[in-house]
């Protein structure tokens, strides 16, 4: 296919993805009018709030919060269509073996992301809030705004979902022969530095949240080495059989 035809196809794939996200956002807004998703997201911090309520300092904050949550729901609802558009654009350039590897990996990736986000919501985020708000004094009263709380909680949850994908990414790379478990083990010192950088990037600017993400990230790296070892052994057996 000529280069300009590739660009034309890419343009349409992007347009269809954006349309799916826009429709998903509209559906997300409709859902928010009937299901209190904001109350669900507020649950981890509710025990530490006076009256269980967040405050806002701008008339636009409740509207912007609703719009952001609707957009997030829209992205979630549209993700199958977006993934399909990406796959439809890339699949002609992939070998048959790579296609067989990537298709199940997409399903596993979704499960890992949701599992990491749920683990953060249920355990890591409440633990971080408990430690941070444990320094509260009796002569101080918290006045936490919706913008500040969701600006902390949402990146934290999404970041945990993303780092949960690490074993899957490493397994795919090892199956393709890009990395080996020996290489990953030798680069452990650099992995620790990169993990610290990612933990600082994906979490709010406080040491507690960073450590709560850094520790699982390092554990996932060690799990990834084991996954790479399994994938490399299977790849070696297939090569020997061929």
Rosetta silent file (secondary structure, phi, psi, omega in degrees, C-alpha in Angstrom):
SEQUENCE: XXXXXXXXXXXXXXXXXXXXXXXXXXXXXXXXXXXXXXXXXXXXXXXXXXXXXXXXXXXXXXXXXXXXXXXXXXXXXXXXXXXXXXXXXXXXXXXXXXXXXXXXXXXXXXXXXXXXXXXXXXXXXXXXXXXXXXXXXXXXXXXXXXXXXXXXXXXXXXXXXXXXXXXXXXXXXXXXXXXXXXXXXXXXXXXXXXXXXXXXXXXXXXXXXXXXXXXXXXXXXXXXXXXXXXXXXXXXXXXXXX
SCORE:     score description
SCORE:     0.000 S_00000001
   1 L     0.000  132.339  179.450    0.000    0.000    0.000 S_00000001
   2 L   -61.235  158.252 -176.152    1.421    3.458   -0.904 S_00000001
   3 H   -59.788  -43.236 -178.746    2.506    5.773    1.922 S_00000001
   4 H   -65.188  -33.092  176.275   -0.312    8.285    1.326 S_00000001
   5 H   -67.415  -35.752  174.866   -2.881    5.484    1.463 S_00000001
   6 H   -61.804  -44.025  178.825   -1.442    4.467    4.847 S_00000001
   7 H   -63.356  -39.197  178.786   -1.881    8.040    6.075 S_00000001
   8 H   -64.768  -42.701  177.708   -5.459    8.118    4.790 S_00000001
   9 H   -64.474  -42.304  178.431   -6.266    4.870    6.560 S_00000001
  10 H   -60.352  -40.786  179.173   -4.616    6.130    9.764 S_00000001
  11 H   -60.181  -44.377 -179.542   -6.701    9.311    9.573 S_00000001
  12 H   -69.486  -36.754  177.392   -9.937    7.338    9.339 S_00000001
  13 H   -62.065  -42.110  178.639   -8.909    4.976   12.128 S_00000001
  14 H   -65.481  -42.134 -179.600   -8.232    7.983   14.390 S_00000001
  15 H   -63.387  -43.064  177.967  -11.536    9.622   13.436 S_00000001
  16 H   -64.097  -37.440  178.361  -13.508    6.448   14.178 S_00000001
  17 H   -65.810  -44.583  178.513  -11.717    6.138   17.537 S_00000001
  18 H   -63.363  -38.928  177.729  -12.484    9.758   18.448 S_00000001
  19 H   -63.937  -41.129  178.487  -16.117    9.279   17.450 S_00000001
  20 H   -63.360  -40.186  178.636  -16.339    6.184   19.639 S_00000001
  21 H   -66.553  -39.879  178.797  -14.870    8.112   22.587 S_00000001
  22 H   -63.078  -44.435  178.218  -17.325   10.992   22.032 S_00000001
  23 H   -65.960  -40.441  177.735  -20.292    8.614   21.966 S_00000001
  24 H   -62.864  -37.229  177.548  -18.919    6.779   24.989 S_00000001
  25 H   -64.572  -41.106  177.100  -18.586   10.086   26.858 S_00000001
  26 H   -62.306  -41.556  177.218  -22.227   10.907   26.116 S_00000001
  27 H   -66.013  -39.248  177.468  -23.230    7.476   27.426 S_00000001
  28 H   -61.137  -40.300  176.762  -20.998    8.028   30.456 S_00000001
  29 H   -62.490  -42.088  178.372  -22.776   11.325   31.202 S_00000001
  30 H   -61.642  -41.515  179.718  -26.117    9.501   30.942 S_00000001
  31 H   -65.156  -40.207 -178.500  -24.863    6.822   33.360 S_00000001
  32 H   -63.425  -27.455  178.722  -23.667    9.454   35.852 S_00000001
  33 L   -72.277  -16.478 -176.339  -27.170   10.903   36.023 S_00000001
  34 L  -119.034  -22.722  178.372  -28.462    7.534   37.256 S_00000001
  35 L  -123.575  128.801 -176.146  -25.488    5.919   39.033 S_00000001
  36 L   -82.669   77.428  179.549  -23.465    7.843   41.618 S_00000001
  37 H   -67.246  -35.973  179.910  -19.998    6.951   40.320 S_00000001
  38 H   -60.573  -40.973  177.788  -18.497   10.003   42.060 S_00000001
  39 H   -62.977  -37.365  177.930  -19.702    8.702   45.419 S_00000001
  40 H   -65.508  -43.005  179.233  -18.046    5.374   44.666 S_00000001
  41 H   -68.564  -27.158 -178.413  -14.736    7.072   43.805 S_00000001
  42 H   -80.657  -12.617 -172.186  -14.984    9.196   46.970 S_00000001
  43 H   -55.334  -41.148 -178.439  -15.401    6.191   49.247 S_00000001
  44 H   -60.493  -31.117 -176.004  -11.689    5.752   50.191 S_00000001
  45 H  -100.493   -8.993 -174.936  -11.439    9.271   51.629 S_00000001
  46 H   -55.333  -39.693 -178.751  -14.989    9.619   53.002 S_00000001
  47 L   -64.055  -17.695 -175.989  -14.102    8.473   56.574 S_00000001
  48 L  -100.665    2.802 -176.571  -11.589   11.336   56.888 S_00000001
  49 L  -101.778  138.549  174.162  -13.908   14.129   55.693 S_00000001
  50 H   -61.636  118.226 -177.625  -16.044   16.323   57.952 S_00000001
  51 H    72.644    5.837  179.894  -19.578   15.150   57.216 S_00000001
  52 H    69.658   22.561 -175.624  -18.172   12.832   54.558 S_00000001
  53 L  -121.127  138.939  168.366  -18.191   15.625   51.972 S_00000001
  54 L   -83.211  157.734 -179.752  -15.602   17.085   49.654 S_00000001
  55 E  -114.701  164.448  174.463  -15.682   20.835   49.056 S_00000001
  56 L  -135.138  147.812 -174.889  -15.237   22.937   45.926 S_00000001
  57 L  -112.825    4.210  179.301  -13.842   26.444   45.568 S_00000001
  58 L  -139.220  141.017  179.374  -15.054   27.283   42.076 S_00000001
  59 L   -59.632  -25.294 -176.482  -18.569   27.205   40.576 S_00000001
  60 L   -84.891  -12.886 -173.708  -17.221   25.214   37.625 S_00000001
  61 H   -60.394  -46.048  178.479  -15.611   22.427   39.681 S_00000001
  62 H   -60.932  -40.055  178.378  -18.694   20.136   39.995 S_00000001
  63 H   -64.351  -45.221 -178.737  -19.356   20.459   36.251 S_00000001
  64 H   -65.174  -37.042  177.510  -15.729   19.792   35.345 S_00000001
  65 H   -62.217  -46.790  179.301  -15.626   16.789   37.676 S_00000001
  66 H   -60.883  -41.350  179.768  -18.733   15.325   36.048 S_00000001
  67 H   -64.459  -42.618 -179.294  -17.268   15.971   32.591 S_00000001
  68 H   -65.549  -42.576  179.835  -13.946   14.314   33.485 S_00000001
  69 H   -66.749  -40.259  177.329  -15.622   11.239   34.980 S_00000001
  70 H   -62.314  -39.330  178.117  -17.937   10.981   31.957 S_00000001
  71 H   -65.720  -41.097  178.309  -14.900   11.211   29.668 S_00000001
  72 H   -62.788  -42.890  176.117  -13.107    8.491   31.640 S_00000001
  73 H   -63.734  -37.624  178.131  -16.167    6.251   31.364 S_00000001
  74 H   -62.786  -42.718  177.164  -16.348    7.081   27.680 S_00000001
  75 H   -63.016  -39.298  178.818  -12.744    6.009   27.144 S_00000001
  76 H   -65.523  -44.627 -179.609  -13.442    2.784   29.013 S_00000001
  77 H   -67.383  -35.363 -177.265  -16.575    2.052   26.976 S_00000001
  78 H   -84.798   -8.089 -174.443  -14.864    2.953   23.703 S_00000001
  79 H   -57.090  -39.396  177.028  -11.679    0.989   24.441 S_00000001
  80 H   -60.221  -38.865  179.841  -12.778   -2.161   22.520 S_00000001
  81 H   -69.833  -42.264  179.412  -13.411   -0.054   19.399 S_00000001
  82 H   -63.234  -43.123  178.631  -10.159    1.879   19.810 S_00000001
  83 H   -62.631  -39.952  178.647   -8.220   -1.366   20.286 S_00000001
  84 H   -63.648  -41.940 -179.951   -9.877   -2.814   17.193 S_00000001
  85 H   -62.888  -41.412  177.144   -8.943    0.269   15.129 S_00000001
  86 H   -63.605  -44.534 -179.350   -5.319   -0.004   16.267 S_00000001
  87 H   -63.856  -43.289 -179.224   -5.320   -3.719   15.525 S_00000001
  88 H   -63.131  -31.532  179.692   -6.909   -3.258   12.086 S_00000001
  89 H   -77.340  -36.667 -173.979   -4.226   -0.715   11.178 S_00000001
  90 H   -91.363  -27.442 -171.424   -1.252   -2.751   12.441 S_00000001
  91 H   -58.348  -35.548  179.077   -2.289   -6.338   11.700 S_00000001
  92 H   -61.231  -22.278 -178.325   -1.400   -6.318    7.961 S_00000001
  93 H   -92.232   -1.075 -176.283    2.237   -5.654    8.929 S_00000001
  94 L   -98.931  148.637  172.378    2.417   -8.515   11.461 S_00000001
  95 L   -74.926  162.577 -177.183    3.465  -12.113   10.900 S_00000001
  96 H   -61.614  -39.184  178.900    0.981  -14.863   11.680 S_00000001
  97 H   -64.246  -39.422  178.791    2.915  -15.902   14.799 S_00000001
  98 H   -66.437  -36.420  177.142    2.894  -12.330   16.103 S_00000001
  99 H   -64.092  -42.822  179.352   -0.865  -12.127   15.531 S_00000001
 100 H   -64.480  -27.206  179.879   -1.412  -15.324   17.534 S_00000001
 101 H   -80.507  -40.031 -172.184    0.662  -13.827   20.349 S_00000001
 102 H   -78.563  -36.715 -176.274   -0.911  -10.363   20.469 S_00000001
 103 H   -57.881  -52.828  176.823   -4.613  -11.288   20.262 S_00000001
 104 H   -67.920  -27.214 -179.734   -4.743  -13.173   23.608 S_00000001
 105 H   -63.984  -33.149  178.584   -2.320  -10.653   25.093 S_00000001
 106 H   -62.922  -42.526  179.227   -4.884   -7.880   24.588 S_00000001
 107 H   -65.700  -43.326  178.611   -7.453   -9.753   26.676 S_00000001
 108 H   -64.100  -37.912  179.759   -4.913  -10.502   29.399 S_00000001
 109 H   -61.943  -40.461  178.107   -3.799   -6.864   29.355 S_00000001
 110 H   -63.306  -43.488  179.991   -7.325   -5.628   30.035 S_00000001
 111 H   -63.745  -42.790  179.557   -7.681   -8.052   32.958 S_00000001
 112 H   -64.497  -42.222  179.582   -4.305   -7.009   34.410 S_00000001
 113 H   -61.701  -47.972 -179.996   -5.112   -3.304   34.104 S_00000001
 114 H   -63.999  -37.588  178.235   -8.476   -3.702   35.820 S_00000001
 115 H   -65.516  -42.872  177.918   -6.903   -5.899   38.511 S_00000001
 116 H   -65.199  -41.951  178.686   -4.156   -3.366   39.214 S_00000001
 117 H   -65.163  -40.905  179.734   -6.618   -0.468   39.331 S_00000001
 118 H   -67.010  -39.738  178.117   -8.966   -2.396   41.637 S_00000001
 119 H   -62.617  -38.937  177.747   -6.101   -3.370   43.973 S_00000001
 120 H   -64.918  -45.560 -178.452   -5.096    0.285   44.195 S_00000001
 121 H   -63.158  -39.558 -174.791   -8.659    1.391   44.895 S_00000001
 122 H   -83.298  -32.537 -171.453   -9.238   -1.259   47.566 S_00000001
 123 H  -125.233  -53.562 -172.537   -5.843   -1.291   49.347 S_00000001
 124 H   -68.670  -47.235 -179.298   -3.109    1.088   48.192 S_00000001
 125 H   -63.427  -47.385  175.123   -5.136    4.311   47.997 S_00000001
 126 H   -59.092  -36.868  178.960   -6.827    3.823   51.412 S_00000001
 127 H   -65.916  -42.543  178.597   -3.423    2.983   52.911 S_00000001
 128 H   -63.388  -43.549  179.349   -1.855    6.130   51.457 S_00000001
 129 H   -64.942  -38.092  179.853   -4.728    8.293   52.713 S_00000001
 130 H   -63.640  -41.967 -179.855   -4.544    6.708   56.165 S_00000001
 131 H   -69.597  -47.518 -176.666   -0.829    7.478   56.482 S_00000001
 132 H   -64.277  -43.888 -178.683   -1.051   11.005   55.049 S_00000001
 133 H   -83.570   -4.357  176.078   -4.093   12.035   57.087 S_00000001
 134 L   -71.316  -14.299  177.503   -2.690   10.307   60.176 S_00000001
 135 L   -87.199    3.769 -179.023   -0.561   13.419   60.757 S_00000001
 136 L   -66.490  137.464  178.882   -3.706   15.499   61.246 S_00000001
 137 L   -99.240  160.837 -179.286   -3.818   17.445   64.518 S_00000001
 138 L   -66.797  -26.829 -178.761   -6.860   18.130   66.646 S_00000001
 139 L   -90.193    9.148  177.888   -6.532   21.868   66.068 S_00000001
 140 L  -120.766  140.146  178.907   -6.551   21.403   62.268 S_00000001
 141 L  -119.123  128.931  179.986   -9.578   20.628   60.126 S_00000001
 142 L   -70.953  137.518  173.357   -9.236   19.119   56.622 S_00000001
 143 L  -131.113   80.325 -173.014  -10.773   21.057   53.743 S_00000001
 144 L   -93.677  124.364 -178.041  -10.112   18.772   50.786 S_00000001
 145 E   -86.851  158.955  179.179  -11.488   19.913   47.440 S_00000001
 146 H   -64.120  -34.700 -179.429  -12.861   17.624   44.777 S_00000001
 147 H   -66.776  -43.233 -179.186  -10.213   18.844   42.346 S_00000001
 148 H   -67.960  -41.781 -177.196   -7.333   18.053   44.732 S_00000001
 149 H   -67.685  -50.821 -178.006   -8.656   14.648   45.740 S_00000001
 150 H   -70.296  -27.313  173.970   -9.478   13.363   42.276 S_00000001
 151 H   -66.636  -23.146  175.493   -6.266   14.915   40.964 S_00000001
 152 H   -90.347  -46.751 -170.244   -4.459   12.642   43.409 S_00000001
 153 H   -71.614  -44.462 -173.948   -6.638    9.508   43.313 S_00000001
 154 H   -64.620  -49.092  176.511   -7.249    9.081   39.583 S_00000001
 155 H   -60.472  -34.407  179.205   -3.569    9.201   38.445 S_00000001
 156 H   -63.664  -47.214 -178.937   -2.689    6.863   41.316 S_00000001
 157 H   -66.318  -46.061  179.631   -5.342    4.296   40.301 S_00000001
 158 H   -63.773  -40.575  178.894   -4.552    4.542   36.579 S_00000001
 159 H   -60.678  -41.493  178.330   -0.817    4.313   37.299 S_00000001
 160 H   -65.551  -36.991  176.187   -1.305    1.097   39.281 S_00000001
 161 H   -62.876  -39.201 -179.084   -3.345   -0.309   36.419 S_00000001
 162 H   -69.636  -43.368 -178.208   -0.558    0.499   33.971 S_00000001
 163 H   -69.263  -21.189  176.533    2.275   -0.984   36.037 S_00000001
 164 L   -67.278  -15.414  178.522    0.264   -4.204   36.398 S_00000001
 165 L   -79.409   -9.436 -172.973    0.871   -4.667   32.659 S_00000001
 166 H   -56.095  -49.139  179.605    4.642   -5.057   33.186 S_00000001
 167 H   -59.529  -36.550  179.286    4.760   -8.893   33.379 S_00000001
 168 H   -65.752  -45.003 -179.932    2.661   -9.142   30.216 S_00000001
 169 H   -61.723  -44.770 -179.398    4.893   -6.726   28.274 S_00000001
 170 H   -65.572  -38.718  178.816    8.043   -8.537   29.363 S_00000001
 171 H   -62.326  -42.663  178.313    6.524  -11.921   28.498 S_00000001
 172 H   -63.390  -44.566  179.766    5.682  -10.733   24.972 S_00000001
 173 H   -63.831  -38.748  178.620    9.185   -9.316   24.484 S_00000001
 174 H   -68.813  -38.103  178.599   10.756  -12.528   25.758 S_00000001
 175 H   -65.267  -30.581  178.032    8.532  -14.649   23.499 S_00000001
 176 L   -86.237   -4.451  178.571    9.672  -12.557   20.534 S_00000001
 177 L    83.159   14.375 -178.558   13.317  -12.919   21.566 S_00000001
 178 L   -77.860  -40.751  178.467   13.810   -9.217   22.313 S_00000001
 179 L  -127.322  162.196  176.026   14.830   -9.704   25.972 S_00000001
 180 L  -127.867  157.752  177.638   16.064  -12.621   28.072 S_00000001
 181 H   -61.209  -33.364  178.686   15.749  -13.294   31.810 S_00000001
 182 H   -64.427  -41.425  178.157   19.535  -13.035   32.132 S_00000001
 183 H   -62.665  -45.142 -179.320   19.479   -9.571   30.583 S_00000001
 184 H   -63.337  -39.736  179.536   16.693   -8.435   32.919 S_00000001
 185 H   -66.268  -38.591  178.784   18.543   -9.763   35.959 S_00000001
 186 H   -67.685  -29.367 -176.465   21.755   -7.953   34.963 S_00000001
 187 L   -94.134   19.086 -174.364   19.870   -4.670   34.507 S_00000001
 188 H   -61.370  -38.732 -178.228   18.168   -4.819   37.911 S_00000001
 189 H   -63.405  -38.561  177.606   20.022   -1.769   39.281 S_00000001
 190 H   -71.772  -33.350  178.184   18.860    0.341   36.355 S_00000001
 191 H   -63.277  -36.572  178.726   15.353   -1.068   36.721 S_00000001
 192 H   -63.954  -42.017  178.798   15.238    0.185   40.312 S_00000001
 193 H   -64.891  -44.619  179.769   16.127    3.710   39.169 S_00000001
 194 H   -65.448  -38.610  178.595   13.553    3.623   36.362 S_00000001
 195 H   -63.287  -40.807  177.703   10.931    2.220   38.750 S_00000001
 196 H   -63.822  -40.212  177.750   11.568    5.074   41.187 S_00000001
 197 H   -63.552  -45.130  179.680   11.207    7.584   38.353 S_00000001
 198 H   -64.884  -39.736  178.865    7.937    6.014   37.183 S_00000001
 199 H   -62.798  -39.258  177.565    6.595    5.882   40.741 S_00000001
 200 H   -69.861  -32.473 -177.580    7.347    9.589   41.160 S_00000001
 201 H   -76.094  -36.594 -171.982    5.788   10.360   37.764 S_00000001
 202 H   -94.327   -2.545 -177.882    2.581    8.353   38.204 S_00000001
 203 L  -119.734  164.636  173.736    1.763    9.284   41.796 S_00000001
 204 L   -60.425  159.916 -175.856    0.953   12.515   43.638 S_00000001
 205 L   -76.581   67.246  172.896    3.974   14.484   44.860 S_00000001
 206 L  -146.657  151.617 -172.953    4.409   12.794   48.231 S_00000001
 207 H   -67.709  -32.977 -177.438    6.789   10.117   49.462 S_00000001
 208 H   -63.921  -50.646  179.924    4.102    7.808   50.831 S_00000001
 209 H   -62.107  -38.820  179.659    2.275    7.389   47.513 S_00000001
 210 H   -62.178  -45.645 -179.855    5.586    6.972   45.709 S_00000001
 211 H   -65.816  -38.017 -179.709    6.711    4.170   48.036 S_00000001
 212 H   -66.427  -24.334  174.582    3.312    2.452   47.820 S_00000001
 213 H   -91.764  -33.755 -177.617    3.717    2.299   44.046 S_00000001
 214 H   -63.824  -43.146 -177.333    7.470    1.620   44.001 S_00000001
 215 H   -62.449  -50.403  175.915    7.262   -1.549   46.096 S_00000001
 216 H   -62.115  -32.986 -179.564    4.657   -3.301   43.881 S_00000001
 217 H   -65.029  -41.780  177.102    6.554   -2.128   40.795 S_00000001
 218 H   -67.255  -38.199  176.132    9.764   -3.791   42.004 S_00000001
 219 H   -63.994  -40.297  178.018    7.855   -6.961   42.874 S_00000001
 220 H   -65.122  -32.822  177.216    6.306   -6.953   39.404 S_00000001
 221 H   -65.199  -41.512  178.379    9.773   -6.616   37.897 S_00000001
 222 H   -65.994  -39.196  175.830   10.918   -9.745   39.724 S_00000001
 223 H   -63.220  -36.964 -179.785    7.776  -11.560   38.560 S_00000001
 224 H   -63.789  -36.355  177.445    8.537  -10.359   35.039 S_00000001
 225 H   -61.967  -42.641  178.277   11.982  -12.003   35.170 S_00000001
 226 H   -65.249  -41.874  178.064   10.312  -15.309   36.026 S_00000001
 227 H   -62.373  -39.687  177.935    7.744  -14.813   33.214 S_00000001
 228 H   -64.511  -37.145  177.752   10.602  -14.078   30.794 S_00000001
 229 H   -62.866  -43.872  178.354   12.336  -17.288   31.900 S_00000001
 230 H   -63.726  -47.172 -179.110    9.189  -19.332   31.175 S_00000001
 231 H   -63.818  -37.927  179.635    8.643  -17.637   27.796 S_00000001
 232 H   -67.383  -39.307  177.805   12.302  -18.096   26.821 S_00000001
 233 H   -63.443  -43.076  178.688   12.222  -21.817   27.652 S_00000001
 234 H   -64.596  -39.852  179.236    9.095  -22.295   25.543 S_00000001
 235 H   -65.316  -39.157  178.733   10.663  -20.360   22.686 S_00000001
 236 H   -66.547  -39.095  178.881   13.818  -22.493   22.907 S_00000001
 237 H   -65.900  -39.791  177.714   11.747  -25.732   22.839 S_00000001
 238 H   -64.528  -40.014  179.374    9.849  -24.532   19.748 S_00000001
 239 H   -66.163  -38.019  179.843   13.132  -23.656   18.019 S_00000001
 240 H   -69.351  -37.252  179.402   14.589  -27.065   18.865 S_00000001
 241 H   -68.806  -30.292  179.719   11.473  -28.861   17.603 S_00000001
 242 L   -75.389    0.000    0.000   11.612  -26.939   14.335 S_00000001
